[in-house]
Amino acid sequence: MTKFSLQRYNLLLLLLLNITLVQSQRRRRQQQQQQGGRNIVITSNGIAIATTLGRVTRSSIIGGTSLVTFDVRTGQERTHSFNLPSSIQGFDDVAISEGAGTRNSRNKSGSSTFVFTIDANSGLLCSFNLRNANNLSFIGCTTLSISSQPFVGIDTNNEGTLVVSGGTGGASVFSYNTNTGVLDNTPSIRNRELGDIGYPSLTFVNSNEVAFGTDADQGFAVTIATLGGSQRRRTISRDAQFRVRNTLGFDYVLRPANFAFDSAVYIPQGRNNNRQRWLYAANGAITVQNPNGDGVRSSRDVSNVIPNRFNFEAVTIDIDSSRSIAVVGGLINNGSSSAYVVLDVSQPQNPTFISMNDIGRNNNSSGGMGSGRITSIATADGVVLYVREGSSDIGRDNVLSLLLDKEEEEGVALY
């Protein structure tokens, strides 16, 4: 081999080594970025349930196998561990069912509250009975796998139906017993595609309408689908779609259950309201949809309610209808820090800004976009709870004083 050929060979070898190193570092950053995506939900009586930190293997991201409860009234936090089937690797998303008519209002009936989880790696669901913050008991799990990749979410209608947004594999619909919390092993609809690329998240609008966060053709959108048929012979049809114009796209995504696209429903309270439901979505922009509107559907971007100086990018949202507030988790300072804003949504299409709380810099040690960010948020009784990627803590703040100040300032009650 000539000196010239040897130099070319050495340069080529060095280039290949550098490419391999970069690819290895990129995979490691992606794994580190995604190892701690968590979710949190809260009952109408102020008991929060959160998933726990997981782990990363060479081929997958696995959620934790325990759940954490937090009682906003007592401040008591407890970790619950379970004797799970070997088929369950971990919990990635969580949803609750606390009796018909209790979503966004008080559960005064004393009916059972059930907790549901999904393992994105196996595509299996589990259910639990929540008696109080100290008593969360395992009921059982399904054994028939459904689509749950690359992103997944679950929600219930409180009336015996659970829907899975199965990523690029479509939607699945399960029934569960509202007295026992036992899930049917076989879904009435399994991996049904509705004409879009994928569905990373979802929220029930009412007992028969579901809002999917949607990777649509040429952008992202909120898709409204209607469930029909009987409880165990369901049908699902796509009815409407609202484009999100200032979407984050795939920025800040954390597999498998923390796509930066979340939604929540506001139900105006009081005797004179018509129980109209308003859907708020967080995907960079904050949008509010009139999903049914007696035949007049509409969508509006209300992001400008937040002062421009914050450069706020929304990724997660929850609403306390009893107090007419929305809490929206997101990123500021070009994604380097996490924060949440509190909005008065008593005028649903014209929300007002109450406050913003900077909860600190994201832990970007992995170098991944969105590493350390806020991933999920919940609110009840004037308390805001949130979880972040890579952290085992549940952040908590009491914003009731802010609501009372707002009430005094305007001379009207927010709840």
HELIX and SHEET records of a PDB file:
HELIX    1   1 LYS A    3  GLN A   34  1                                  32    
HELIX    2   2 GLY A  293  GLY A  295  5                                   3    
HELIX    3   3 SER A  303  VAL A  305  5                                   3    
HELIX    4   4 ASN A  308  PHE A  310  5                                   3    
HELIX    5   5 LEU A  400  GLU A  410  1                                  11    
SHEET    1   A 4 ILE A  40  ILE A  42  0                                        
SHEET    2   A 4 ILE A  47  THR A  51 -1                                        
SHEET    3   A 4 LEU A  67  ASP A  71 -1                                        
SHEET    4   A 4 GLU A  77  HIS A  80 -1                                        
SHEET    1   B 2 ARG A  55  VAL A  56  0                                        
SHEET    2   B 2 ILE A  61  ILE A  62 -1                                        
SHEET    1   C 4 ASP A  93  SER A  97  0                                        
SHEET    2   C 4 THR A 113  ASP A 119 -1                                        
SHEET    3   C 4 LEU A 124  ASN A 132 -1                                        
SHEET    4   C 4 ASN A 135  CYS A 141 -1                                        
SHEET    1   D 4 GLY A 153  THR A 156  0                                        
SHEET    2   D 4 THR A 161  SER A 165 -1                                        
SHEET    3   D 4 ALA A 171  SER A 175 -1                                        
SHEET    4   D 4 ILE A 189  ARG A 192 -1                                        
SHEET    1   E 4 GLY A 198  PHE A 204  0                                        
SHEET    2   E 4 GLU A 209  ALA A 216 -1                                        
SHEET    3   E 4 GLY A 219  SER A 230 -1                                        
SHEET    4   E 4 ARG A 233  VAL A 244 -1                                        
SHEET    1   F 4 ASP A 262  TYR A 266  0                                        
SHEET    2   F 4 TRP A 278  ALA A 282 -1                                        
SHEET    3   F 4 ILE A 286  ASN A 290 -1                                        
SHEET    4   F 4 SER A 298  ASP A 301 -1                                        
SHEET    1   G 4 GLU A 313  ASP A 320  0                                        
SHEET    2   G 4 ILE A 325  ILE A 332 -1                                        
SHEET    3   G 4 SER A 337  ASP A 344 -1                                        
SHEET    4   G 4 THR A 352  ARG A 361 -1                                        
SHEET    1   H 3 ILE A 374  ALA A 380  0                                        
SHEET    2   H 3 VAL A 383  ARG A 388 -1                                        
SHEET    3   H 3 GLY A 395  ASN A 398 -1                                        
END                                                                             
